[in-house]
Amino acid sequence: MAVPVIHSAVPIYPDARLAREVITGWAAVPQPAVIFDFNGTLSDDEPILFRIFSELFDEHLDWAMTQQDYDKHLLGHSDREIVEKALEITGAGGHDVDALLELRKHRYRDLVAGDNPIRPDTVRLVQLLAEHDVPMAIVTGAQRDDVAAVLSTSPVGALIRVVVAEEDVTRGKPDPEGFLSGAAHIGCAPEQVIVFEDSVPGVRGALAAGMGCIAVAVEPSDELAAVAPAMVPRLSVDIVEHVLPSLRR
């Protein structure tokens, strides 16, 4: 009797053993440290950002940006770079970048005010790392006010004090400047740091800084899968549970 073939609707996810091996190697260094990207990684807010930018670009640049446009051209870049790239793509001149960024900032604050985008599983991971004295920082292309607005209403805000934001660097991702600055602020060498990122520029920047990196994506793009050493679908405590005895040293 032939065995029926069952076709799953769930996409095949990259081998979880790769992420486990990367974390095992990271936990063996003298002082393991963590750097989180913010938008789409620590903060589950990429759908919010896409909504805001698509509305702004439709209203002010007459550009009906698609999700594919956003993922291909804008994801992973700083807020300023996103607006500048949108102006370049549309050829819309005469627009004030700072004015568009200010509009984006106010809409973002309104949307995150009632529903903090740092999810409970992620909060618990950060708490667990803090309990094991793991230094942590945020390195992001987001504006500092956005990060502060989210951290101020999350338990994570009291645990991650170092934030390298868009205003703190001269070159955004994939340049390693922000990652190296974040590591310096928490007093760790690049080889002691594991970075959690959700974009191709972010992964490339972390690797260029000499750091380990794990991509975070439920449905990773082919481009992200090609550059990331390992991937996990989301941030949760099960990522580090197997190395807790090493961290306790």
Secondary structure in CASP SS format (residue, H / E / C, confidence):
PFRMAT SS
TARGET T0000
AUTHOR 0000-0000-0000
METHOD secondary structure of the structure
MODEL  1
M C 1.00
A C 1.00
V C 1.00
P C 1.00
V C 1.00
I C 1.00
H C 1.00
S C 1.00
A C 1.00
V C 1.00
P C 1.00
I C 1.00
Y C 1.00
P C 1.00
D C 1.00
A H 1.00
R H 1.00
L H 1.00
A H 1.00
R H 1.00
E H 1.00
V H 1.00
I H 1.00
T H 1.00
G H 1.00
W H 1.00
A H 1.00
A C 1.00
V C 1.00
P C 1.00
Q C 1.00
P C 1.00
A E 1.00
V E 1.00
I E 1.00
F E 1.00
D C 1.00
F C 1.00
N E 1.00
G C 1.00
T C 1.00
L C 1.00
S E 1.00
D C 1.00
D C 1.00
E H 1.00
P H 1.00
I H 1.00
L H 1.00
F H 1.00
R H 1.00
I H 1.00
F H 1.00
S H 1.00
E H 1.00
L H 1.00
F H 1.00
D H 1.00
E H 1.00
H H 1.00
L C 1.00
D C 1.00
W C 1.00
A C 1.00
M C 1.00
T C 1.00
Q H 1.00
Q H 1.00
D H 1.00
Y H 1.00
D H 1.00
K H 1.00
H H 1.00
L H 1.00
L C 1.00
G C 1.00
H C 1.00
S C 1.00
D H 1.00
R H 1.00
E H 1.00
I H 1.00
V H 1.00
E H 1.00
K H 1.00
A H 1.00
L H 1.00
E H 1.00
I H 1.00
T H 1.00
G C 1.00
A C 1.00
G C 1.00
G C 1.00
H C 1.00
D C 1.00
V H 1.00
D H 1.00
A H 1.00
L H 1.00
L H 1.00
E H 1.00
L H 1.00
R H 1.00
K H 1.00
H H 1.00
R H 1.00
Y H 1.00
R H 1.00
D H 1.00
L H 1.00
V H 1.00
A H 1.00
G C 1.00
D C 1.00
N C 1.00
P C 1.00
I C 1.00
R C 1.00
P H 1.00
D H 1.00
T H 1.00
V H 1.00
R H 1.00
L H 1.00
V H 1.00
Q H 1.00
L H 1.00
L H 1.00
A H 1.00
E H 1.00
H C 1.00
D C 1.00
V C 1.00
P C 1.00
M E 1.00
A E 1.00
I E 1.00
V E 1.00
T C 1.00
G C 1.00
A C 1.00
Q C 1.00
R H 1.00
D H 1.00
D H 1.00
V H 1.00
A H 1.00
A H 1.00
V H 1.00
L H 1.00
S C 1.00
T C 1.00
S C 1.00
P H 1.00
V H 1.00
G H 1.00
A H 1.00
L C 1.00
I C 1.00
R C 1.00
V E 1.00
V E 1.00
V E 1.00
A C 1.00
E H 1.00
E H 1.00
D H 1.00
V C 1.00
T C 1.00
R C 1.00
G C 1.00
K C 1.00
P C 1.00
D C 1.00
P C 1.00
E H 1.00
G H 1.00
F H 1.00
L H 1.00
S H 1.00
G H 1.00
A H 1.00
A H 1.00
H H 1.00
I C 1.00
G C 1.00
C C 1.00
A C 1.00
P H 1.00
E H 1.00
Q H 1.00
V E 1.00
I E 1.00
V E 1.00
F E 1.00
E E 1.00
D C 1.00
S C 1.00
V H 1.00
P H 1.00
G H 1.00
V H 1.00
R H 1.00
G H 1.00
A H 1.00
L H 1.00
A H 1.00
A C 1.00
G C 1.00
M C 1.00
G E 1.00
C E 1.00
I E 1.00
A E 1.00
V E 1.00
A C 1.00
V C 1.00
E C 1.00
P C 1.00
S C 1.00
D H 1.00
E H 1.00
L H 1.00
A H 1.00
A H 1.00
V H 1.00
A C 1.00
P C 1.00
A C 1.00
M E 1.00
V E 1.00
P C 1.00
R C 1.00
L C 1.00
S C 1.00
V H 1.00
D H 1.00
I H 1.00
V C 1.00
E H 1.00
H H 1.00
V H 1.00
L H 1.00
P H 1.00
S H 1.00
L H 1.00
R C 1.00
R C 1.00
END
